[in-house]
């Protein structure tokens, strides 16, 4: 059943936002000591043991393979003004990529950080004083189709490879990586971008729970789970991108440099989305074939595709229309086609496919 979130947040929802910065503070203190001279190994070990550092290591192990010992070696060498010489922790491409990431991304940023602790100290103070951090949870909640309790684990960290990331154990922004990568050509994340990143990922947590519950009520067979997963990815990224990052404005989305290349690919991505859904419902795609077909949507492809479909719906039926589709993703193609017809959009989904998607998971 569709439940539209009221303007007043439900009493059960927690809106107080706390960002854990212990690791960032500890890493900064360590870097400051490194700048002055030798640091005892136990001081480095204490920083390695912090939850924030474990998140940093865990993030690198999503697609790579590193060990805490390798990360400790990199940090120890950086404290001495050197780049560690590492061997892969195990045979294979993932471990080789892990070494490359540590020595070519993490180590240079740490070496830079040792010489720029004053700037990092100022940056940490600035983000900790961001008065809008309390808007993270309300922003996520106001863009979900149902009431839900959200208590995300948010972190400011320093010393990783990614400027920002999110996974089950927490959502973090790496202040050092962000400053390192923006040092010569741009500014680090603004206060608004920080809030929107945290809200975007918090939205994913809440929407993921809503969709998991919906999935449990469906009887999916054959290739239907693949079709459902593709719909989820499109709506998950598209809704957060359009409603949170672009504030519902297509013009604002088009002005965002990071997604421009994928917006330009929409004439190709939309027919590809249709083809993937048709193939999944035919039941002939292996998991490997599905992953290969969907790989074109990695990066910002899911974001651009979902945002465009939902924007067309928003233009005709408003935000409430978008939230209703989010509540039951199976209606996406049908509702989009109806709105696209009113707006004269050039792309329409095959009507037969749209009907198939509407009945996805229903017992016949």
C-alpha positions as CSV (number, residue, x, y, z in Angstrom):
1,X,0.0,0.0,0.0
2,X,1.3,3.5,-0.9
3,X,2.0,5.7,2.0
4,X,3.0,9.3,1.1
5,X,5.3,10.9,3.6
6,X,3.6,13.7,5.4
7,X,5.2,17.1,5.6
8,X,5.6,16.6,9.3
9,X,8.1,13.9,10.0
10,X,6.8,10.8,12.0
11,X,7.6,10.7,15.6
12,X,9.5,7.5,15.2
13,X,12.0,9.1,12.8
14,X,15.3,10.2,14.2
15,X,16.4,13.5,12.6
16,X,19.4,14.2,14.8
17,X,22.5,13.8,12.7
18,X,25.9,12.9,14.2
19,X,29.0,12.5,12.0
20,X,31.8,10.5,13.7
21,X,35.1,12.3,13.2
22,X,37.3,10.3,15.7
23,X,39.4,8.7,13.0
24,X,39.9,12.0,11.1
25,X,41.1,13.7,14.3
26,X,43.4,10.8,15.2
27,X,44.9,10.6,11.7
28,X,45.5,14.4,11.7
29,X,47.2,14.2,15.1
30,X,49.4,11.4,13.8
31,X,50.3,13.3,10.6
32,X,51.2,16.4,12.8
33,X,53.5,14.2,14.8
34,X,55.0,12.7,11.7
35,X,55.8,16.2,10.5
36,X,57.8,16.8,13.6
37,X,59.8,13.6,13.7
38,X,59.7,9.8,14.3
39,X,56.4,8.3,15.5
40,X,56.3,5.2,17.8
41,X,54.8,2.1,16.0
42,X,52.1,1.8,18.6
43,X,50.8,5.2,17.7
44,X,50.3,4.1,14.1
45,X,48.8,0.8,15.3
46,X,46.2,2.7,17.3
47,X,45.1,4.7,14.3
48,X,44.9,1.5,12.2
49,X,42.6,-0.1,14.8
50,X,40.0,2.7,14.7
51,X,36.6,1.9,13.0
52,X,37.1,4.7,10.5
53,X,40.4,3.3,9.3
54,X,38.9,-0.2,9.0
55,X,36.2,1.4,6.8
56,X,39.0,2.8,4.6
57,X,40.6,-0.6,4.3
58,X,37.2,-2.2,3.7
59,X,36.4,0.2,0.9
60,X,39.6,-0.7,-0.9
61,X,38.7,-4.4,-0.6
62,X,35.5,-4.0,-2.5
63,X,37.2,-4.3,-5.9
64,X,40.8,-4.7,-4.8
65,X,42.7,-6.7,-2.2
66,X,44.8,-5.1,0.6
67,X,45.6,-6.1,4.1
68,X,45.8,-4.0,7.3
69,X,49.5,-4.8,7.4
70,X,50.0,-3.3,3.9
71,X,48.1,-0.2,4.9
72,X,50.1,0.2,8.1
73,X,53.3,-0.1,6.0
74,X,52.2,2.7,3.7
75,X,51.3,4.9,6.7
76,X,54.6,4.1,8.4
77,X,56.6,4.9,5.3
78,X,54.7,8.1,4.7
79,X,55.5,9.3,8.2
80,X,59.2,8.9,7.2
81,X,58.6,10.8,4.0
82,X,58.9,7.7,1.9
83,X,56.6,5.5,-0.3
84,X,56.4,1.9,0.8
85,X,57.5,-0.9,-1.4
86,X,54.8,-3.5,-1.4
87,X,54.2,-6.9,-2.8
88,X,50.7,-8.2,-3.6
89,X,49.1,-9.9,-0.6
90,X,48.0,-12.9,-2.8
91,X,48.1,-14.0,-6.4
92,X,45.7,-12.3,-8.8
93,X,44.7,-9.0,-10.3
94,X,42.7,-7.8,-7.3
95,X,45.8,-7.9,-5.1
96,X,47.9,-6.2,-7.8
97,X,45.3,-3.5,-8.1
98,X,45.4,-3.2,-4.3
99,X,49.1,-2.5,-4.3
100,X,48.7,0.0,-7.1
101,X,46.0,1.9,-5.2
102,X,48.1,2.0,-2.0
103,X,51.3,3.2,-3.7
104,X,49.9,5.4,-6.4
105,X,46.9,7.0,-4.7
106,X,47.1,6.6,-0.9
107,X,50.8,7.0,-0.4
108,X,51.1,10.3,-2.4
109,X,48.1,11.8,-0.5
110,X,49.6,10.9,2.8
111,X,53.0,12.3,1.9
112,X,51.2,15.5,0.8
113,X,49.2,15.5,4.1
114,X,52.3,15.4,6.3
115,X,53.3,18.8,4.8
116,X,49.8,20.3,4.8
117,X,48.5,19.5,8.3
118,X,47.5,23.2,8.8
119,X,45.1,23.1,5.8
120,X,43.7,19.7,6.9
121,X,43.1,21.1,10.4
122,X,41.2,24.0,9.0
123,X,39.2,21.7,6.8
124,X,38.3,19.4,9.7
125,X,37.1,22.3,11.8
126,X,35.0,23.7,8.9
127,X,33.2,20.5,8.1
128,X,32.6,19.8,11.8
129,X,30.9,23.2,12.2
130,X,28.6,22.7,9.1
131,X,25.2,23.9,10.5
132,X,23.3,22.0,7.8
133,X,24.4,18.5,8.9
134,X,21.1,18.2,10.8
135,X,19.3,18.3,7.4
136,X,20.8,14.9,6.2
137,X,18.1,12.6,7.6
138,X,15.1,14.9,6.9
139,X,16.3,15.4,3.3
140,X,16.6,11.6,2.9
141,X,13.2,11.0,4.5
142,X,11.3,13.6,2.5
143,X,12.3,11.8,-0.7
144,X,11.2,8.3,0.3
145,X,7.7,6.9,-0.5
146,X,7.1,5.5,3.0
147,X,7.8,6.3,6.6
148,X,10.9,4.7,7.9
149,X,13.3,5.1,10.8
150,X,16.8,6.0,9.7
151,X,19.9,6.0,11.9
152,X,22.8,6.1,9.4
153,X,26.4,5.7,10.6
154,X,28.2,8.7,9.1
155,X,31.9,9.4,9.3
156,X,34.6,11.9,8.4
157,X,37.8,10.1,7.8
158,X,41.3,10.7,6.4
159,X,43.8,8.5,4.6
160,X,41.8,6.4,2.1
161,X,41.6,6.0,-1.6
162,X,38.0,7.2,-2.3
163,X,36.9,10.7,-1.6
164,X,33.5,9.4,-0.4
165,X,31.9,6.0,-0.2
166,X,29.0,4.0,1.3
167,X,28.5,0.4,2.3
168,X,26.8,-1.5,5.0
169,X,29.3,-0.6,7.8
170,X,29.0,3.1,7.3
171,X,29.0,6.1,5.0
172,X,32.1,8.3,4.9
173,X,33.7,11.3,3.4
174,X,37.5,11.2,3.3
175,X,38.5,14.8,3.9
176,X,42.2,14.1,3.0
177,X,41.4,12.3,-0.3
178,X,39.0,15.0,-1.3
179,X,41.5,17.8,-0.7
180,X,44.3,15.9,-2.3
181,X,42.4,15.3,-5.5
182,X,41.0,18.8,-5.7
183,X,44.2,20.6,-4.7
184,X,45.2,21.9,-8.2
185,X,42.0,22.3,-10.2
186,X,38.9,22.6,-8.1
187,X,37.5,23.1,-4.6
188,X,36.8,20.3,-2.1
189,X,33.2,19.3,-1.4
190,X,31.1,22.3,-0.3
191,X,29.0,22.2,2.8
192,X,25.9,21.6,0.6
193,X,27.6,18.8,-1.3
194,X,28.6,17.1,2.0
195,X,25.0,17.2,3.2
196,X,23.7,16.0,-0.1
197,X,26.2,13.1,-0.4
198,X,25.3,11.9,3.1
199,X,21.5,12.3,2.3
200,X,21.9,10.5,-1.0
201,X,23.5,7.5,0.6
202,X,21.1,7.6,3.6
203,X,18.2,7.6,1.0
204,X,19.7,4.4,-0.4
205,X,19.6,2.8,3.0
206,X,16.0,3.7,3.6
207,X,14.8,3.0,0.1
208,X,16.7,-0.3,0.1
209,X,14.7,-1.4,3.1
210,X,11.4,-0.4,1.5
211,X,12.3,-2.3,-1.7
212,X,13.5,-5.4,0.2
213,X,10.2,-5.6,1.9
214,X,8.4,-5.2,-1.4
215,X,10.6,-7.9,-3.0
216,X,9.6,-10.4,-0.3
217,X,6.0,-10.0,-1.2
218,X,6.7,-11.0,-4.9
219,X,6.9,-14.4,-6.4
220,X,9.7,-13.9,-8.9
221,X,10.6,-16.8,-11.2
222,X,12.9,-17.4,-14.2
223,X,14.6,-14.1,-15.2
224,X,12.3,-11.9,-13.2
225,X,14.8,-11.4,-10.3
226,X,17.2,-9.9,-12.8
227,X,14.5,-7.6,-14.1
228,X,13.6,-6.6,-10.6
229,X,17.2,-5.9,-9.7
230,X,17.7,-3.7,-12.8
231,X,14.6,-1.7,-12.0
232,X,15.8,-1.3,-8.4
233,X,19.2,0.0,-9.5
234,X,17.7,2.5,-11.9
235,X,15.2,3.8,-9.4
236,X,17.6,3.8,-6.5
237,X,20.2,5.9,-8.2
238,X,17.8,8.0,-10.3
239,X,15.5,9.0,-7.4
240,X,18.4,10.1,-5.2
241,X,20.1,11.9,-8.0
242,X,17.0,13.8,-9.2
243,X,15.3,14.6,-5.9
244,X,18.3,15.1,-3.6
245,X,21.3,16.2,-5.6
246,X,19.4,18.1,-8.4
247,X,16.5,19.2,-6.1
248,X,14.1,18.0,-8.8
249,X,15.6,20.4,-11.4
250,X,16.7,18.9,-14.8
251,X,18.6,22.2,-15.5
252,X,20.5,21.8,-12.3
253,X,21.3,18.2,-13.1
254,X,22.6,19.2,-16.5
255,X,25.0,21.7,-14.9
256,X,26.7,19.0,-12.8
257,X,30.0,18.1,-14.6
258,X,30.3,14.6,-13.1
259,X,27.1,13.3,-14.8
260,X,27.2,15.2,-18.1
261,X,28.8,12.4,-20.1
262,X,26.1,10.0,-19.0
263,X,23.3,12.4,-19.7
264,X,24.7,12.7,-23.2
265,X,24.4,8.9,-23.5
266,X,20.7,8.8,-22.7
267,X,19.6,8.2,-26.3
268,X,21.6,5.0,-26.1
269,X,21.0,4.1,-22.5
270,X,17.2,4.2,-22.7
271,X,16.9,1.6,-25.5
272,X,19.5,-0.4,-23.8
273,X,17.4,-0.5,-20.6
274,X,14.5,-1.7,-22.6
275,X,16.6,-4.4,-24.2
276,X,18.0,-5.6,-20.8
277,X,14.5,-5.9,-19.4
278,X,13.2,-7.8,-22.4
279,X,16.1,-10.2,-22.3
280,X,15.7,-10.8,-18.6
281,X,12.0,-11.6,-18.9
282,X,12.8,-14.1,-21.7
283,X,14.7,-16.1,-19.1
284,X,17.6,-16.7,-21.4
285,X,20.3,-14.5,-19.7
286,X,22.9,-16.0,-17.5
287,X,24.1,-14.0,-14.5
288,X,27.3,-13.3,-16.4
289,X,25.5,-12.1,-19.5
290,X,23.3,-9.9,-17.3
291,X,26.3,-8.4,-15.6
292,X,27.9,-7.7,-18.9
293,X,24.8,-6.1,-20.4
294,X,24.3,-3.9,-17.3
295,X,27.9,-2.9,-17.2
296,X,27.1,0.1,-19.5
297,X,25.1,1.6,-16.7
298,X,28.0,1.6,-14.2
299,X,29.4,4.9,-13.2
300,X,26.6,7.4,-13.6
301,X,24.5,5.4,-16.2
302,X,21.9,4.2,-13.7
303,X,21.7,7.7,-12.2
304,X,21.2,9.4,-15.6
305,X,18.6,6.8,-16.8
306,X,16.6,6.8,-13.6
307,X,16.7,10.5,-13.2
308,X,15.4,11.1,-16.8
309,X,12.5,8.6,-16.4
310,X,11.4,10.1,-13.1
311,X,11.8,13.7,-14.3
312,X,9.4,13.1,-17.1
313,X,6.9,11.6,-14.6
314,X,7.5,14.6,-12.3
315,X,6.8,17.1,-15.1
316,X,3.3,15.6,-15.6
317,X,2.3,14.2,-12.2
318,X,4.5,16.1,-9.7
319,X,6.6,14.7,-6.9
320,X,3.8,12.7,-5.6
321,X,3.6,10.8,-8.9
322,X,7.3,10.1,-8.6
323,X,7.0,8.8,-5.1
324,X,4.1,6.5,-6.1
325,X,6.2,4.9,-8.8
326,X,9.1,4.5,-6.3
327,X,6.6,2.7,-4.0
328,X,6.0,0.1,-6.7
329,X,8.9,0.0,-9.3
330,X,6.9,-2.3,-11.5
331,X,4.7,0.6,-12.6
332,X,7.7,2.6,-13.9
333,X,7.5,1.8,-17.6
334,X,3.7,2.2,-17.8
335,X,3.6,5.5,-15.9
336,X,6.6,6.8,-17.9
337,X,5.0,6.0,-21.2
338,X,1.8,7.8,-20.2
339,X,3.7,10.9,-19.1
340,X,6.1,10.7,-22.1
341,X,3.0,10.7,-24.4
342,X,1.7,13.9,-22.8
343,X,5.1,15.6,-23.1
344,X,5.9,14.4,-26.5
345,X,9.1,12.6,-25.4
346,X,10.9,10.7,-28.3
347,X,11.5,7.5,-26.3
348,X,8.7,5.2,-25.2
349,X,9.0,1.6,-23.8
350,X,7.4,-1.2,-25.7
351,X,3.8,-1.4,-24.4
352,X,3.9,-5.2,-24.1
353,X,7.0,-5.0,-22.0
354,X,5.4,-2.3,-19.8
355,X,2.5,-4.6,-19.2
356,X,4.8,-7.5,-18.4
357,X,6.6,-5.4,-15.8
358,X,3.4,-4.4,-14.2
359,X,2.6,-8.0,-13.4
360,X,6.1,-9.0,-12.3
361,X,6.0,-11.5,-9.4
362,X,2.2,-11.9,-9.4
363,X,0.9,-15.5,-9.1
364,X,-1.2,-16.4,-12.2
